[in-house]
């Protein structure tokens, strides 16, 4: 007997496609005074299309992908800049506490 709250293969496919849409839109940058990506739009679209609960699951799947090593969160140039910033911050903190 299948209940309404069960997770079907079709629903899992929709959740996965939602996470893929968020990942793809995170790479689309809109040049403006302050550049932004379409990731926020994708999150809202996925939550609207799938509903609150399953949209949240899709966003959490996307975050889980990042936690296990998906490299799509930042570009290589951004990662280098972030590492330089972290290094400079740690150097500053070390200097303050000497």
N, CA, C and O of each residue as an XYZ file, in Angstrom:
392
protein
N       0.838     -1.175      0.000
C       0.000      0.000      0.000
C       0.886      1.243      0.000
O       1.740      1.393      0.874
N       0.695      2.112     -0.950
C       1.493      3.322     -1.086
C       0.746      4.473     -0.437
O      -0.412      4.744     -0.755
N       1.428      5.140      0.474
C       0.807      6.298      1.119
C       1.183      7.567      0.368
O       2.093      7.568     -0.462
N       0.485      8.620      0.665
C       0.712      9.885     -0.026
C       2.082     10.476      0.308
O       2.673     11.177     -0.513
N       2.582     10.196      1.500
C       3.840     10.788      1.938
C       5.068     10.001      1.495
O       6.188     10.398      1.816
N       4.898      8.918      0.779
C       6.050      8.134      0.357
C       6.811      8.870     -0.749
O       6.237      9.668     -1.490
N       8.079      8.594     -0.841
C       8.952      9.258     -1.799
C       9.083      8.364     -3.025
O       9.761      7.337     -2.986
N       8.440      8.755     -4.099
C       8.463      7.940     -5.315
C       9.728      8.232     -6.122
O      10.437      9.207     -5.871
N       9.985      7.373     -7.084
C      11.150      7.570     -7.951
C      11.011      8.858     -8.753
O      12.005      9.540     -9.005
N       9.813      9.191     -9.150
C       9.584     10.423     -9.901
C       9.872     11.650     -9.040
O      10.474     12.613     -9.515
N       9.449     11.621     -7.789
C       9.703     12.739     -6.870
C      11.206     12.872     -6.613
O      11.726     13.986     -6.551
N      11.910     11.736     -6.462
C      13.365     11.782     -6.270
C      14.046     12.368     -7.499
O      15.027     13.100     -7.372
N      13.535     12.053     -8.693
C      14.096     12.626     -9.914
C      13.879     14.131     -9.951
O      14.777     14.876    -10.341
N      12.695     14.587     -9.548
C      12.421     16.020     -9.506
C      13.326     16.729     -8.503
O      13.813     17.827     -8.771
N      13.550     16.103     -7.353
C      14.429     16.682     -6.335
C      15.851     16.786     -6.878
O      16.514     17.805     -6.687
N      16.315     15.751     -7.545
C      17.659     15.764     -8.121
C      17.773     16.819     -9.218
O      18.772     17.535     -9.293
N      16.757     16.914    -10.062
C      16.782     17.929    -11.116
C      16.760     19.336    -10.530
O      17.360     20.251    -11.094
N      16.081     19.515     -9.415
C      16.086     20.810     -8.737
C      17.480     21.173     -8.257
O      17.909     22.318     -8.400
N      18.193     20.202     -7.687
C      19.563     20.445     -7.237
C      20.478     20.751     -8.415
O      21.361     21.602     -8.311
N      20.272     20.059     -9.538
C      21.072     20.317    -10.745
C      20.778     21.717    -11.286
O      21.692     22.419    -11.718
N      19.510     22.123    -11.265
C      19.149     23.464    -11.729
C      19.818     24.534    -10.873
O      20.311     25.531    -11.400
N      19.836     24.337     -9.581
C      20.501     25.294     -8.693
C      21.990     25.340     -9.005
O      22.582     26.418     -9.050
N      22.600     24.176     -9.222
C      24.031     24.135     -9.534
C      24.334     24.830    -10.858
O      25.319     25.561    -10.962
N      23.504     24.610    -11.860
C      23.730     25.256    -13.157
C      23.548     26.766    -13.069
O      24.333     27.525    -13.637
N      22.525     27.193    -12.367
C      22.266     28.631    -12.255
C      23.312     29.342    -11.401
O      23.472     30.558    -11.505
N      24.020     28.601    -10.562
C      25.063     29.243     -9.759
C      26.243     29.693    -10.620
O      27.033     30.533    -10.190
N      26.370     29.148    -11.819
C      27.451     29.523    -12.718
C      27.062     30.641    -13.676
O      27.932     31.200    -14.343
N      25.786     30.978    -13.762
C      25.341     32.025    -14.673
C      25.416     33.358    -13.944
O      24.662     33.608    -13.003
N      26.324     34.201    -14.384
C      26.543     35.488    -13.742
C      25.957     36.596    -14.601
O      26.162     36.630    -15.814
N      25.230     37.496    -13.967
C      24.634     38.635    -14.658
C      25.486     39.857    -14.358
O      25.580     40.282    -13.206
N      26.114     40.433    -15.398
C      26.936     41.614    -15.138
C      26.059     42.827    -14.838
O      25.145     43.160    -15.592
N      26.353     43.453    -13.757
C      25.629     44.660    -13.344
C      26.585     45.474    -12.476
O      27.767     45.148    -12.372
N      26.076     46.519    -11.864
C      26.913     47.287    -10.948
C      27.459     46.375     -9.859
O      28.642     46.420     -9.521
N      26.581     45.556     -9.324
C      26.979     44.491     -8.412
C      26.603     43.188     -9.098
O      25.422     42.845     -9.159
N      27.595     42.448     -9.621
C      27.265     41.209    -10.338
C      26.594     40.191     -9.417
O      26.913     40.098     -8.232
N      25.672     39.440     -9.980
C      24.984     38.425     -9.196
C      24.753     37.203    -10.066
O      24.843     37.271    -11.292
N      24.453     36.086     -9.421
C      24.170     34.849    -10.154
C      22.673     34.579    -10.103
O      21.929     35.216     -9.357
N      22.257     33.626    -10.911
C      20.850     33.247    -10.938
C      20.514     32.166     -9.919
O      19.433     31.580     -9.966
N      21.434     31.903     -9.005
C      21.231     30.852     -8.023
C      20.029     31.150     -7.115
O      19.246     30.251     -6.808
N      19.887     32.391     -6.693
C      18.757     32.751     -5.844
C      17.441     32.524     -6.577
O      16.482     32.011     -6.001
N      17.402     32.910     -7.857
C      16.220     32.668     -8.668
C      15.925     31.177     -8.751
O      14.770     30.763     -8.651
N      16.960     30.373     -8.933
C      16.774     28.924     -9.056
C      16.235     28.322     -7.766
O      15.376     27.441     -7.804
N      16.733     28.787     -6.627
C      16.238     28.270     -5.345
C      14.756     28.587     -5.194
O      13.970     27.724     -4.803
N      14.376     29.820     -5.502
C      12.971     30.197     -5.389
C      12.103     29.432     -6.385
O      10.988     29.026     -6.058
N      12.616     29.237     -7.600
C      11.869     28.503     -8.618
C      11.663     27.040     -8.217
O      10.566     26.499     -8.351
N      12.726     26.414     -7.726
C      12.636     25.007     -7.311
C      11.656     24.860     -6.150
O      10.848     23.931     -6.132
N      11.725     25.772     -5.184
C      10.799     25.693     -4.049
C       9.361     25.953     -4.483
O       8.427     25.388     -3.915
N       9.183     26.807     -5.490
C       7.838     27.062     -5.989
C       7.299     25.861     -6.770
O       6.140     25.481     -6.609
N       8.138     25.273     -7.609
C       7.686     24.154     -8.437
C       7.471     22.873     -7.631
O       6.512     22.140     -7.871
N       8.356     22.609     -6.684
C       8.267     21.363     -5.927
C       7.467     21.490     -4.643
O       7.083     20.484     -4.047
N       7.219     22.693     -4.222
C       6.562     22.896     -2.937
C       7.612     23.086     -1.858
O       8.791     22.797     -2.060
N       7.175     23.569     -0.729
C       8.109     23.903      0.352
C       8.949     22.749      0.844
O      10.170     22.865      0.950
N       8.307     21.632      1.145
C       9.030     20.495      1.721
C      10.029     19.896      0.733
O      11.198     19.714      1.074
N       9.585     19.588     -0.480
C      10.458     18.928     -1.441
C      11.458     19.923     -2.038
O      12.555     19.534     -2.438
N      11.084     21.198     -2.099
C      12.051     22.214     -2.514
C      13.187     22.335     -1.513
O      14.350     22.477     -1.890
N      12.840     22.276     -0.233
C      13.861     22.303      0.809
C      14.772     21.087      0.708
O      15.986     21.205      0.871
N      14.202     19.934      0.443
C      15.014     18.725      0.278
C      15.969     18.881     -0.900
O      17.116     18.440     -0.834
N      15.500     19.508     -1.976
C      16.345     19.728     -3.144
C      17.498     20.677     -2.819
O      18.630     20.442     -3.240
N      17.218     21.743     -2.077
C      18.266     22.687     -1.672
C      19.252     22.002     -0.724
O      20.460     22.211     -0.830
N      18.750     21.197      0.186
C      19.638     20.470      1.100
C      20.503     19.465      0.347
O      21.659     19.246      0.711
N      19.951     18.853     -0.703
C      20.751     17.961     -1.544
C      21.881     18.733     -2.206
O      23.011     18.248     -2.273
N      21.583     19.933     -2.697
C      22.611     20.774     -3.305
C      23.702     21.122     -2.282
O      24.890     21.079     -2.600
N      23.297     21.463     -1.068
C      24.276     21.773     -0.020
C      25.076     20.531      0.369
O      26.266     20.626      0.670
N      24.431     19.377      0.365
C      25.135     18.127      0.657
C      26.182     17.834     -0.414
O      27.273     17.351     -0.110
N      25.847     18.127     -1.656
C      26.833     17.959     -2.733
C      28.072     18.812     -2.464
O      29.200     18.365     -2.671
N      27.853     20.025     -2.007
C      28.990     20.882     -1.665
C      29.783     20.354     -0.490
O      31.008     20.473     -0.457
N      29.092     19.773      0.474
C      29.779     19.248      1.654
C      30.648     18.043      1.322
O      31.665     17.814      1.978
N      30.262     17.272      0.313
C      31.056     16.093     -0.032
C      32.086     16.375     -1.120
O      32.788     15.464     -1.558
N      32.182     17.635     -1.563
C      33.283     17.974     -2.459
C      32.919     18.429     -3.846
O      33.803     18.516     -4.697
N      31.652     18.727     -4.125
C      31.291     19.245     -5.446
C      31.987     20.575     -5.660
O      31.870     21.476     -4.829
N      32.709     20.710     -6.760
C      33.526     21.893     -6.992
C      32.772     23.033     -7.669
O      33.392     24.017     -8.073
N      31.502     22.930     -7.797
C      30.737     23.937     -8.496
C      30.370     25.155     -7.675
O      29.788     26.101     -8.205
N      30.697     25.153     -6.402
C      30.319     26.291     -5.577
C      31.107     27.543     -5.922
O      30.551     28.641     -5.924
N      32.384     27.397     -6.211
C      33.209     28.564     -6.539
C      34.106     28.222     -7.719
O      34.434     27.059     -7.954
N      34.487     29.235     -8.440
C      35.435     29.043     -9.530
C      36.844     28.923     -8.943
O      37.054     29.210     -7.764
N      37.783     28.510     -9.747
C      39.161     28.345     -9.288
C      39.738     29.691     -8.854
O      40.428     29.777     -7.838
N      39.450     30.742     -9.629
C      39.966     32.067     -9.283
C      39.409     32.534     -7.942
O      40.129     33.119     -7.133
N      38.123     32.272     -7.712
C      37.516     32.657     -6.438
C      38.132     31.884     -5.285
O      38.373     32.444     -4.216
N      38.384     30.609     -5.497
C      38.967     29.784     -4.440
C      40.350     30.293     -4.071
O      40.702     30.347     -2.893
N      41.133     30.666     -5.074
C      42.463     31.214     -4.784
C      42.348     32.504     -4.000
O      43.078     32.705     -3.029
N      41.440     33.387     -4.406
C      41.241     34.655     -3.707
C      40.793     34.406     -2.280
O      41.275     35.060     -1.355
N      39.878     33.470     -2.092
C      39.402     33.170     -0.747
C      40.523     32.615      0.123
O      40.625     32.964      1.299
N      41.367     31.751     -0.447
C      42.485     31.212      0.322
C      43.480     32.304      0.688
O      44.023     32.301      1.793
N      43.723     33.239     -0.226
C      44.603     34.363      0.085
C      44.020     35.216      1.202
O      44.746     35.662      2.090
N      42.724     35.441      1.159
C      42.062     36.223      2.198
C      42.159     35.525      3.546
O      42.429     36.168      4.561
N      41.944     34.225      3.564
C      42.050     33.464      4.811
C      43.479     33.525      5.341
O      43.691     33.688      6.543
N      44.460     33.393      4.448
C      45.863     33.447      4.876
C      46.190     34.811      5.479
O      46.825     34.896      6.531
N      45.754     35.875      4.808
C      46.020     37.223      5.333
C      45.328     37.435      6.677
O      45.891     38.061      7.575
N      44.123     36.920      6.815
C      43.399     37.070      8.073
C      44.095     36.314      9.191
O      44.227     36.829     10.302
N      44.544     35.091      8.905
C      45.260     34.315      9.933
C      46.583     34.981     10.301
O      46.966     34.982     11.471
N      47.280     35.542      9.327
C      48.522     36.272      9.615
C      48.240     37.468     10.529
O      49.001     37.742     11.458
N      47.150     38.169     10.259
C      46.780     39.328     11.071
C      46.455     38.887     12.505
O      46.904     39.506     13.470
N      45.679     37.820     12.628
C      45.309     37.333     13.969
C      46.550     36.883     14.725
O      46.671     37.136     15.924
N      47.473     36.217     14.038
C      48.711     35.764     14.692
C      49.542     36.960     15.161
O      50.166     36.917     16.221
N      49.541     38.026     14.357
C      50.300     39.218     14.727
C      49.673     39.915     15.931
O      50.387     40.419     16.798
N      48.376     39.945     15.987
C      47.682     40.625     17.093
C      47.948     39.911     18.413
O      48.125     40.559     19.446
N      47.978     38.579     18.384
C      48.123     37.828     19.629
C      49.570     37.498     19.975
O      49.805     36.648     20.834
N      50.524     38.123     19.352
C      51.929     37.872     19.723
C      52.331     38.711     20.897
O      53.474     38.634     21.348
